[in-house]
Amino acid sequence: MNNDSTIKGTASSETHKPRRAKSRAAEFFRKFSKQRLSLAAGIFIILLAIVAIFGSSLTPYDPNEPDYDALMSPPSAAHWAGTDEYGRDIMSRLIDGTQLTLAVSLSAVLIAAIFGTVLGLLSGYYGGWLDRLIMRSSDVLFSFPDLLLAIGIVAILGPGLSNVVIAVAVFGTPSFARIIRSVTLSSKETLFVEAARSMGAKDGRIIWKHIFPETIPSVIVNVTMKIGGAILAASSLSFLGMGAKPTEPDWGAMLSMGRDYLSIAPHIVYIPGAAIFLTVLAFNLVGDGLRDALDPKTKN
């Protein structure tokens, strides 16, 4: 009888787990779908991702092919976003540059998230001298403006998109470390962590199995919020000539090339600038929506 009840209890607990996961997912989508601006921004980001994946097949013209008969022509039926100073189709370059812009920013933020999460977990769990070392190092990086720190790093490493990724990842890591540390400090005092520790579980297992899952919502929200800042930083570095090459269809490089013609062909600057503005705004709105949807305290 006891064995049968144990088996039934185990089976019922296993069936409840998928139900809980489904209910949590349904609750998340219910909360997120109520935020219309965040939902619209999410759709915009999905469209951007599709453009980034299939960009080469979506461009109406060759992004690097000049048309000397249509230099700096305004938007028209032939060229929806006009052409630049070399007669290249701006819409084609925007579409082709979507993959480059998103790849640089996403790579930098993911690197920052990985290192920042590891440092935050170690700092919050072990405390002591390790906590002081990591937090004081973060304070040193926080004392510099993000863009100024990125310029200094790229100036030392040299221009190029790979160095831009490193620079953006460096100034993004401390924020992840500080956020994950605060979550770790609260999670390590919970009853299930104390129970695991009393049963002899090793520190690595406690951190990975019990504390790290509690940090995932914070990581997701911070990644989404940081992508917008990474796009701005990478575009700014390219605008200053420290990132993408002028011939590459990077949005910041397009701004830099078109600033000399702002008075006679403003569309060369306004359209890439609008793309940067809308993309950064979309990621920030989605980040706000994810933060509210993943927060268990909200009941809307």
CORVEN-V184817 format. One record per residue. N is the residue number from 1. PSI is psi in degrees with one decimal (999 if undefined). BURIAL is + if it has 16 or more other C-alpha atoms within 10 Angstrom, else -. D_CENTER is the distance of its C-alpha to the mean C-alpha in Angstrom with 2 decimals. Layout:
n->[N;N]
psi->[PSI;PSI]
burial->[BURIAL;BURIAL]
d_center->[D_CENTER;D_CENTER]
This chain:
n->[1;2;3;4;5;6;7;8;9;10;11;12;13;14;15;16;17;18;19;20;21;22;23;24;25;26;27;28;29;30;31;32;33;34;35;36;37;38;39;40;41;42;43;44;45;46;47;48;49;50;51;52;53;54;55;56;57;58;59;60;61;62;63;64;65;66;67;68;69;70;71;72;73;74;75;76;77;78;79;80;81;82;83;84;85;86;87;88;89;90;91;92;93;94;95;96;97;98;99;100;101;102;103;104;105;106;107;108;109;110;111;112;113;114;115;116;117;118;119;120;121;122;123;124;125;126;127;128;129;130;131;132;133;134;135;136;137;138;139;140;141;142;143;144;145;146;147;148;149;150;151;152;153;154;155;156;157;158;159;160;161;162;163;164;165;166;167;168;169;170;171;172;173;174;175;176;177;178;179;180;181;182;183;184;185;186;187;188;189;190;191;192;193;194;195;196;197;198;199;200;201;202;203;204;205;206;207;208;209;210;211;212;213;214;215;216;217;218;219;220;221;222;223;224;225;226;227;228;229;230;231;232;233;234;235;236;237;238;239;240;241;242;243;244;245;246;247;248;249;250;251;252;253;254;255;256;257;258;259;260;261;262;263;264;265;266;267;268;269;270;271;272;273;274;275;276;277;278;279;280;281;282;283;284;285;286;287;288;289;290;291;292;293;294;295;296;297;298;299;300]
psi->[-44.7;-40.3;-40.5;-41.9;-36.2;-43.5;-42.4;-38.7;-40.3;-42.9;-41.3;-37.1;-34.8;-34.6;-26.1;-28.9;-50.1;-34.5;-40.6;-42.4;-41.3;-41.1;-38.4;-42.4;-41.7;-39.5;-39.4;-48.9;-32.2;-44.8;-42.6;-37.3;-20.8;-16.5;95.4;-42.3;-43.3;-37.9;-43.6;-39.4;-37.2;-40.2;-40.1;-41.3;-37.3;-42.1;-38.8;-41.7;-40.0;-42.6;-40.0;-36.1;-44.4;24.4;-42.1;-27.9;-6.5;-14.0;129.0;-24.1;167.8;122.4;-24.2;6.5;118.2;153.4;96.5;-8.2;-4.8;49.4;126.5;35.9;142.2;170.0;136.3;-177.3;-33.0;-40.2;99.6;-34.0;10.8;-172.4;162.8;-164.6;-15.7;4.7;11.8;142.1;120.6;-37.8;-41.7;-39.2;-35.5;-45.6;-44.1;-32.5;-11.9;-44.2;-42.1;-46.3;-47.0;-36.5;-43.2;-49.8;-42.6;-40.3;-44.1;-42.7;-38.9;-39.8;-44.9;-38.1;-41.2;-52.7;-41.8;-37.9;-44.3;-46.0;-39.8;-39.6;-46.5;-42.4;-46.3;-32.8;-45.6;-31.7;-153.0;-144.8;-32.0;-41.4;-44.9;-40.1;-46.6;-43.7;-38.6;-35.7;-38.7;-39.2;-36.7;-43.9;-34.9;-23.1;-15.2;140.2;142.4;-49.3;-39.4;-40.3;-41.4;-40.7;-42.4;-41.2;-45.0;-34.1;-34.1;-44.7;-26.9;154.5;156.9;151.5;-34.4;-38.8;-29.0;-41.6;-44.5;-44.8;-45.0;-36.2;-35.7;-48.4;-10.7;-20.1;-44.1;-35.7;-39.6;-43.8;-42.4;-41.9;-45.8;-33.0;-44.2;-39.2;-39.9;-40.0;-38.9;-32.8;-33.3;-11.1;1.5;163.9;-37.9;-29.5;-40.8;-38.0;-43.0;-39.0;-39.0;-23.8;2.7;15.2;141.6;160.7;-41.8;-41.0;-40.0;-44.9;-45.6;-41.6;-30.2;-38.6;-44.5;-43.3;-28.2;-20.5;-10.6;-45.7;-40.9;-38.9;-44.2;-46.6;-45.5;-36.1;-46.7;-42.0;-34.5;-22.5;-40.7;-46.0;-34.9;-37.9;-43.3;-44.9;-45.3;-40.4;-36.6;-41.7;-39.1;-36.6;-35.0;-0.3;17.9;0.3;-109.2;154.3;151.8;-26.8;-16.3;146.7;47.2;141.1;-39.4;-39.6;-34.4;-38.1;-42.8;-41.2;-30.5;-7.9;-26.1;-15.1;23.2;-35.3;-27.0;-22.1;71.2;-20.2;-23.9;-30.2;-41.7;-39.3;-48.0;-36.0;-40.3;-37.2;-43.5;-45.6;-48.4;-37.9;-45.0;-43.3;-41.1;-44.7;-37.5;-40.1;-40.9;-39.0;-41.9;-41.2;-40.7;-39.2;-43.4;-36.8;-31.6;-7.8;116.9;-14.2;-22.0;138.2;22.2;999]
burial->[-;-;-;-;-;-;-;-;-;-;-;-;-;-;-;-;-;-;-;-;-;-;-;-;-;-;+;+;-;-;+;+;-;-;+;-;+;+;+;-;+;+;-;+;+;-;-;+;-;-;+;+;-;-;+;+;-;-;+;-;+;-;+;+;-;+;-;-;-;+;+;+;+;+;+;-;-;-;+;-;+;+;+;+;+;-;+;+;+;+;+;+;+;+;+;+;+;+;+;+;+;+;-;+;+;+;+;+;+;+;+;+;+;+;+;+;+;+;+;+;+;+;+;+;+;-;-;-;-;-;+;-;-;+;+;-;-;+;-;-;+;-;-;-;-;+;+;-;+;+;+;-;+;+;-;-;-;-;+;+;+;+;+;+;+;+;+;+;+;+;+;+;+;+;+;+;+;+;+;+;+;+;+;+;+;-;+;+;-;-;-;-;+;-;-;+;-;-;-;-;-;-;-;-;-;+;+;-;-;+;+;+;-;+;+;-;-;+;+;+;+;+;+;+;+;+;+;+;+;+;+;+;+;+;+;+;+;+;+;-;+;+;+;+;+;+;-;+;+;+;+;+;+;+;+;+;+;+;-;-;-;-;-;-;+;+;+;+;+;+;+;+;+;-;-;+;-;+;+;+;+;+;+;+;+;+;+;+;+;+;+;+;+;+;-;-;-;-;-;-]
d_center->[54.10;51.64;50.07;49.71;48.08;45.67;44.71;44.32;42.20;39.91;39.65;38.96;36.18;34.57;34.82;33.36;30.09;28.95;30.19;28.16;24.98;25.87;26.72;23.45;21.53;23.98;23.59;19.81;20.24;23.15;21.35;18.29;20.73;22.68;19.99;20.74;18.33;15.29;16.94;17.55;14.02;13.01;15.85;14.79;11.38;13.59;15.95;13.51;12.71;16.51;17.16;14.99;16.90;20.27;20.03;23.09;25.24;24.27;25.17;28.63;29.56;28.93;26.16;28.26;31.69;33.47;35.89;38.38;40.08;37.05;35.80;33.54;34.68;33.16;31.42;33.98;34.63;34.51;31.29;29.18;27.12;29.99;30.31;29.58;32.16;32.82;33.10;29.90;28.41;25.38;24.09;24.27;22.42;19.63;19.34;19.60;17.07;14.34;13.97;14.08;11.56;8.83;10.05;10.05;6.65;5.18;8.27;8.07;5.17;7.05;10.17;9.66;9.05;12.15;14.30;13.53;14.29;17.41;18.58;18.15;20.08;22.78;23.11;23.49;25.69;28.09;28.23;31.01;30.76;27.52;25.85;27.43;26.43;22.70;22.61;24.82;22.77;19.67;21.97;22.96;19.46;18.92;22.17;20.86;18.91;15.46;16.51;19.94;18.81;16.72;19.87;22.04;20.21;20.21;23.81;24.77;23.11;23.86;22.10;20.03;16.57;16.64;17.48;14.79;12.22;14.38;14.70;11.10;10.74;14.02;13.41;10.18;12.22;14.81;12.87;11.79;15.42;16.96;15.35;16.13;19.51;20.48;19.77;21.72;24.57;25.13;24.75;27.16;29.94;29.88;32.89;31.37;30.15;33.63;35.23;33.37;34.33;37.94;38.13;37.43;33.86;32.42;29.62;27.28;27.93;27.54;24.16;22.83;24.69;24.97;22.52;19.28;19.25;19.51;16.26;14.15;13.73;12.63;10.05;8.66;8.87;7.52;4.22;4.31;6.14;4.81;2.92;6.54;8.16;7.19;8.67;11.49;12.22;12.37;14.45;16.56;17.39;18.34;20.34;22.17;22.98;21.07;18.42;19.24;22.92;24.57;25.54;22.05;20.55;17.56;17.03;17.58;20.57;21.94;22.01;23.77;26.30;27.10;27.68;31.24;32.08;30.65;34.18;35.44;32.43;29.74;27.92;26.74;24.59;24.04;22.54;19.74;19.17;19.04;16.48;14.12;15.12;14.75;11.29;9.99;12.34;11.31;7.72;9.61;12.35;10.65;9.27;12.92;14.33;12.73;13.91;17.32;17.62;16.87;19.14;22.60;24.37;23.67;26.44;25.90]
